[in-house]
Amino acid sequence: MDVTGVMSRDSQRRGVGPVVPAAEPDAPHAPARTESSLGVIAGALWRGALYAARQVGVPAGVRGLAVEIAYTAVHLSLYPWGLVDEVLRPAGTFVHHRTAALSPSQRSLVVSDMDASTTPVLLVHGIVDNRSIFTLLARALRRRGFGVVHAVNFSVLTAFTGDIRVAAREIGHHVERICASTGSDKVHIVGHSLGGLMARYYVQRLGGDARVDTLVTLGTPHRGSLIAHFLPPTRVPQQLCPGSDLIRELDEPAPGCRTHVVAVWSKQDQLIIPQSAARLEHPDLDVSEVVLEHVGHLSMTIDPDVVHLVTRLLARCVPEGARDRALAG
């Protein structure tokens, strides 16, 4: 399995389970303050290139790079189809396989976890992307028994004319619409890249923790990414820069946040620089962390280990004290 570490704040305190080190020894280090802004970026990118070379310079790294390139081509072919908004189906995709008409005793024979089977899952894509990135993951979740798996589309222009805070409020509207349509009190959210940051803002700053049971972020720049400096100088790229006002706002206290967050990040992520910026550390959040060795940024949504992890985690809906065992088991 390509998952090399799983950690939660509770397990750290108890000394249970593998602990991810505070910083990767071979990850790019913070540049000196005396360097010019351009020098800081150039130096970090150079160190990042050397780090990437070390990651790819092994058979597993070469395989991971090949998968990333192949999936990029496949994703580009699916991209036009993903531009069409998905219709919300409160009865679920496989309506003929629904168990709502069965009695509780009959239903218990085919559904082991009632809460899991009736909790909707909302999928949120990343920058200049669309719902097609979740084609495989959505299919796996539906096959696992989730009746309502809904992927939202944000405008391609969101990256250039939008605002992460505004997009987070839109996620809140989608969540309320799903809850009203399905009668569910809770949802799960899986966010890829920028989508994870939008969802985190909704959960942490807009009261979304009352609705979101579990938030899974895949390759999300929780601490920004140096790549953002090379994007157009509009609002969203500025918010993705390390140390931006939005990143600082998310570092502020969030007492009582009820959502469990699983941050999945990869040492071979080519769009999060440094890669460790996709880690999530916050004293008020219930966070578990999954580290991947040789998985690219886009491939994270199709990697078998990640797909299995997400479907298993959301399907179990285990109590808080048992979440460590569910992640590690």
Protein Blocks (a to p, Z undefined) as FASTA:
>chain_A
ZZfbdcdfklmmnopajdddfbdfkbccdddfkbcfklmmmmmmmmmmmmmmmmmmpfkl
mmmmmmmmmmmmmmmmmmmmmmpccdddfkojklmlpcklpcfklmmmmmmblklmmmcc
dddddehiafklmmmmmmmmmmnopabdcdddddfklmmmgcfklmmmmmmmmmmmmmmm
nopabdcdddehjlmmmmmmmmmmnopmmmmmbdcdehiafkopfklmmmccbfklmmmp
ghiaklmmmmpccehiabdcdddddfkbckbccfklmpccdfkbccdddddfbdcfklmm
mgmklmmmmmmmmmnopafklmmmmmmZZ
